[in-house]
Amino acid sequence: MLQKTDKIWVDGKFVNWDDARIHILTPSLHYGDAAFEGIRFYNTDKGPAIFRLKEHIDRLFYSSSVFEMKIPFSKNELVEAVRDTVRINKIKEGYIRPIAIFGYGSMGLKHTKEAPVHVYIAVWPWGAYLGKDAVRIKTSNFIRIHPKSTIADAKISGHYINSILASLEVKKHGYDEALLLDYEGNIAEGPGENLFLVKNNSLITPPLKRQILAGITRDSVIKIAKDLEIRVEERDLKLKDVYNADEAFYTGTAVEITSIKELDDKIIGSGKIGKLIEMLKKEFLDIVHGKNKKYENWLTYAY
């Protein structure tokens, strides 16, 4: 359950949690053209540290631009607004949700030219997303949205009905999460995660190709792996590649680094968290908690 905090940032002002409301005729509610981000912040010796905040704000502006939304704040103003929101709510670790929407004032598909744009930032405590160290996943019958149907690498709220349908489908059958293929039968991603597999001590992950989300945790894992002199390959993957992998895992702001022990009832590797995943996860957690100075530039401190 969502844990309520004190204040939400709304267009440059703080309002009480329960007062951050929108009108029922808000067009983004009807058409799904809102841009949002999911960002984590972690407790460190220097206080709460927001992970790769600038990159998240950059992606928020990119996502909003694909449907010609003009955010009425600068990137620097939103960076400071996120820091302020973490501070005012006085929590040490949790999740941040900035969202930009077209507000009340117009309706119909021309609303992007006429409706005002509003920005909200909320934070709350949030633990492990899937709640397990290693998960069972299943290939969904739903495919990832065709890249010629939308701009698939933007983080747009309307895209997530695809994710919801896939998640509902597999969770009815007792699985922890879904896996989606693309229109060519290649592996795309999870409903809210990028996928990696390990084979012969190398990392392999699907290429971006503007049809999966350019995950910031994905990018972080690739950079960490290369710094550890682990070979990383981006290429098309089929289901059989995952079935035959030594290890597999999901990455994302919510799931962080989560091992996959089964896909479609086929055990991956030993069925336990592998050594390479353990190494990457430890390195990642050290970084986000401020214990690795090499990656200090990935952290924005709230205070």
GIFENCOR-V953571 format. One record per residue. N is the residue number from 0. RES is the residue in three letters. SS is DSSP state (H for helix, E for strand, C for the rest). PHI is phi in degrees with one decimal (* if undefined). PSI is psi as a letter, one per 40 degrees, with the letter a starting at -180 (none if undefined). Layout:
n = <N	N>
res = <RES	RES>
ss = <SS	SS>
phi = <PHI	PHI>
psi = <PSI	PSI>
This chain:
n = <0	1	2	3	4	5	6	7	8	9	10	11	12	13	14	15	16	17	18	19	20	21	22	23	24	25	26	27	28	29	30	31	32	33	34	35	36	37	38	39	40	41	42	43	44	45	46	47	48	49	50	51	52	53	54	55	56	57	58	59	60	61	62	63	64	65	66	67	68	69	70	71	72	73	74	75	76	77	78	79	80	81	82	83	84	85	86	87	88	89	90	91	92	93	94	95	96	97	98	99	100	101	102	103	104	105	106	107	108	109	110	111	112	113	114	115	116	117	118	119	120	121	122	123	124	125	126	127	128	129	130	131	132	133	134	135	136	137	138	139	140	141	142	143	144	145	146	147	148	149	150	151	152	153	154	155	156	157	158	159	160	161	162	163	164	165	166	167	168	169	170	171	172	173	174	175	176	177	178	179	180	181	182	183	184	185	186	187	188	189	190	191	192	193	194	195	196	197	198	199	200	201	202	203	204	205	206	207	208	209	210	211	212	213	214	215	216	217	218	219	220	221	222	223	224	225	226	227	228	229	230	231	232	233	234	235	236	237	238	239	240	241	242	243	244	245	246	247	248	249	250	251	252	253	254	255	256	257	258	259	260	261	262	263	264	265	266	267	268	269	270	271	272	273	274	275	276	277	278	279	280	281	282	283	284	285	286	287	288	289	290	291	292	293	294	295	296	297	298	299	300	301	302>
res = <MET	LEU	GLN	LYS	THR	ASP	LYS	ILE	TRP	VAL	ASP	GLY	LYS	PHE	VAL	ASN	TRP	ASP	ASP	ALA	ARG	ILE	HIS	ILE	LEU	THR	PRO	SER	LEU	HIS	TYR	GLY	ASP	ALA	ALA	PHE	GLU	GLY	ILE	ARG	PHE	TYR	ASN	THR	ASP	LYS	GLY	PRO	ALA	ILE	PHE	ARG	LEU	LYS	GLU	HIS	ILE	ASP	ARG	LEU	PHE	TYR	SER	SER	SER	VAL	PHE	GLU	MET	LYS	ILE	PRO	PHE	SER	LYS	ASN	GLU	LEU	VAL	GLU	ALA	VAL	ARG	ASP	THR	VAL	ARG	ILE	ASN	LYS	ILE	LYS	GLU	GLY	TYR	ILE	ARG	PRO	ILE	ALA	ILE	PHE	GLY	TYR	GLY	SER	MET	GLY	LEU	LYS	HIS	THR	LYS	GLU	ALA	PRO	VAL	HIS	VAL	TYR	ILE	ALA	VAL	TRP	PRO	TRP	GLY	ALA	TYR	LEU	GLY	LYS	ASP	ALA	VAL	ARG	ILE	LYS	THR	SER	ASN	PHE	ILE	ARG	ILE	HIS	PRO	LYS	SER	THR	ILE	ALA	ASP	ALA	LYS	ILE	SER	GLY	HIS	TYR	ILE	ASN	SER	ILE	LEU	ALA	SER	LEU	GLU	VAL	LYS	LYS	HIS	GLY	TYR	ASP	GLU	ALA	LEU	LEU	LEU	ASP	TYR	GLU	GLY	ASN	ILE	ALA	GLU	GLY	PRO	GLY	GLU	ASN	LEU	PHE	LEU	VAL	LYS	ASN	ASN	SER	LEU	ILE	THR	PRO	PRO	LEU	LYS	ARG	GLN	ILE	LEU	ALA	GLY	ILE	THR	ARG	ASP	SER	VAL	ILE	LYS	ILE	ALA	LYS	ASP	LEU	GLU	ILE	ARG	VAL	GLU	GLU	ARG	ASP	LEU	LYS	LEU	LYS	ASP	VAL	TYR	ASN	ALA	ASP	GLU	ALA	PHE	TYR	THR	GLY	THR	ALA	VAL	GLU	ILE	THR	SER	ILE	LYS	GLU	LEU	ASP	ASP	LYS	ILE	ILE	GLY	SER	GLY	LYS	ILE	GLY	LYS	LEU	ILE	GLU	MET	LEU	LYS	LYS	GLU	PHE	LEU	ASP	ILE	VAL	HIS	GLY	LYS	ASN	LYS	LYS	TYR	GLU	ASN	TRP	LEU	THR	TYR	ALA	TYR>
ss = <C	C	C	C	C	C	E	E	E	E	C	C	E	E	E	E	H	H	H	C	C	C	C	C	C	C	H	H	H	H	H	C	C	C	E	E	C	C	E	E	E	E	C	C	C	C	C	C	E	E	E	C	H	H	H	H	H	H	H	H	H	H	H	H	H	C	C	C	C	C	C	C	C	C	H	H	H	H	H	H	H	H	H	H	H	H	H	H	H	C	C	C	C	E	E	E	E	E	E	E	E	E	C	C	C	C	C	C	C	C	H	H	H	H	C	C	E	E	E	E	E	E	E	E	C	C	C	C	C	C	C	C	C	E	E	E	E	E	E	C	C	C	C	C	C	C	C	C	C	C	C	C	C	C	C	E	H	H	H	H	H	H	H	H	H	H	H	H	H	H	H	C	C	C	C	C	E	E	E	E	E	C	C	C	C	C	E	E	E	C	C	C	C	E	E	E	E	E	E	C	C	E	E	E	E	C	C	C	C	C	C	C	C	C	C	H	H	H	H	H	H	H	H	H	H	H	H	C	C	C	C	E	E	E	C	C	C	C	H	H	H	H	H	C	C	C	E	E	E	E	E	E	C	C	C	E	E	E	E	E	E	E	E	C	C	E	E	C	C	C	C	C	C	C	H	H	H	H	H	H	H	H	H	H	H	H	H	H	C	C	C	C	H	H	H	H	H	H	E	E	E	C	C>
phi = <*	-67.4	-95.8	-67.1	-113.5	-79.0	-128.1	-123.2	-80.3	-131.9	50.8	94.0	-129.9	-94.5	-125.1	-63.2	-46.7	-73.3	-98.6	-84.6	-122.1	-127.6	-75.4	-61.3	-96.9	-65.7	-62.2	-64.3	-66.1	-85.1	-110.6	78.8	-96.4	-114.2	-110.1	-144.7	-136.3	-118.5	-132.2	-106.2	-130.6	-127.2	-76.9	-135.8	-63.7	-99.2	97.7	-60.6	-118.9	-90.9	-84.8	48.6	-60.0	-62.4	-65.1	-65.2	-68.2	-57.5	-69.2	-59.7	-68.4	-61.8	-60.2	-67.4	-70.2	-69.2	-116.0	60.6	-82.6	-107.4	-67.9	-83.3	-140.5	-80.2	-61.0	-63.0	-63.6	-74.8	-58.4	-67.7	-65.1	-63.5	-59.4	-61.8	-69.6	-64.4	-63.3	-67.9	-88.6	55.5	-119.0	-86.8	-153.3	169.6	-124.4	-122.1	-124.6	-85.5	-144.9	-113.8	-131.0	-82.9	-92.8	-55.6	144.7	-155.8	-149.2	92.3	-71.8	-89.1	-63.1	-63.3	-92.4	-121.1	-81.8	-69.8	-104.6	-122.1	-124.9	-122.3	-135.6	-123.5	-133.3	-159.1	-68.5	-154.7	-93.1	-67.0	-67.4	-91.5	75.6	-141.6	-76.1	-141.2	-122.9	-100.7	-124.4	-139.2	-69.4	-80.6	-75.7	-83.1	-93.2	-65.5	-55.5	-62.1	-65.6	-94.3	-98.3	-160.1	-102.6	-72.5	-91.4	-91.9	-93.8	-109.5	-59.6	-62.2	-62.4	-79.9	-66.1	-59.5	-67.2	-64.0	-61.6	-65.5	-64.6	-59.3	-58.8	-82.5	-71.6	-62.5	-104.1	90.6	-90.2	-80.7	-160.7	-101.8	-129.9	-110.2	-94.9	-92.4	-68.8	-99.8	86.1	-84.3	-68.8	-100.0	-169.4	-82.4	-59.8	-144.9	-144.1	-93.0	-111.1	-127.0	-128.5	-115.3	-141.7	53.6	64.9	-113.9	-96.0	-131.1	-144.5	-60.8	-71.7	-68.7	48.1	56.4	-128.4	-131.1	-70.2	-78.3	-63.0	-75.2	-68.2	-55.5	-61.0	-63.9	-63.0	-61.5	-67.5	-62.8	-60.6	-64.4	-65.8	-88.1	61.4	-96.8	-67.8	-123.9	-126.1	-107.8	-157.3	-63.1	-126.7	-105.7	-57.6	-61.9	-65.9	-74.2	-54.8	-97.8	-72.4	-78.7	-151.2	-150.0	-157.3	-100.3	-127.6	170.0	-57.6	-71.8	-83.9	58.0	-123.9	-124.4	-69.4	-109.2	-95.4	-145.4	-129.2	54.8	68.1	-104.1	-70.7	-95.7	59.3	-84.9	81.8	-119.1	-65.3	-80.1	-65.7	-69.4	-62.2	-58.3	-65.3	-64.5	-65.3	-62.3	-61.3	-61.8	-66.5	-62.1	-63.9	-69.3	-95.6	74.4	-99.7	-130.8	-65.7	-60.2	-110.0	-58.1	-70.8	-83.5	-111.1	-116.6	-81.9	-71.7	-110.6>
psi = <i	h	h	h	a	d	i	h	h	h	f	e	i	h	i	i	d	e	e	g	i	i	i	d	f	h	d	d	d	d	e	e	g	i	h	i	i	h	h	i	i	i	h	i	d	e	a	h	h	h	h	f	d	d	d	d	d	d	d	d	d	d	d	d	d	d	f	f	h	h	h	f	i	i	d	d	d	d	d	d	d	d	d	d	d	d	d	d	e	f	i	d	h	a	i	h	g	i	h	h	i	h	i	h	e	i	i	i	e	e	d	d	e	d	i	i	h	i	h	i	h	i	i	i	i	h	a	h	d	e	e	i	d	h	i	h	i	i	h	i	e	h	i	i	h	h	e	e	e	a	g	e	e	i	g	h	d	d	d	e	d	d	d	d	d	d	d	d	d	d	d	d	e	e	i	d	i	i	h	i	i	a	e	e	e	i	h	c	i	i	d	f	i	i	h	i	i	h	h	f	e	i	h	h	i	i	i	d	f	f	e	i	h	g	h	d	d	d	d	d	d	d	d	d	d	d	d	e	f	h	h	h	h	h	i	h	i	i	d	d	d	d	d	e	i	d	i	i	i	i	i	i	d	d	e	b	h	h	i	h	d	i	h	f	e	h	h	h	b	e	e	i	h	i	d	d	d	d	d	d	d	d	d	d	d	d	d	d	e	f	e	h	d	d	f	d	e	e	h	h	i	d	none>
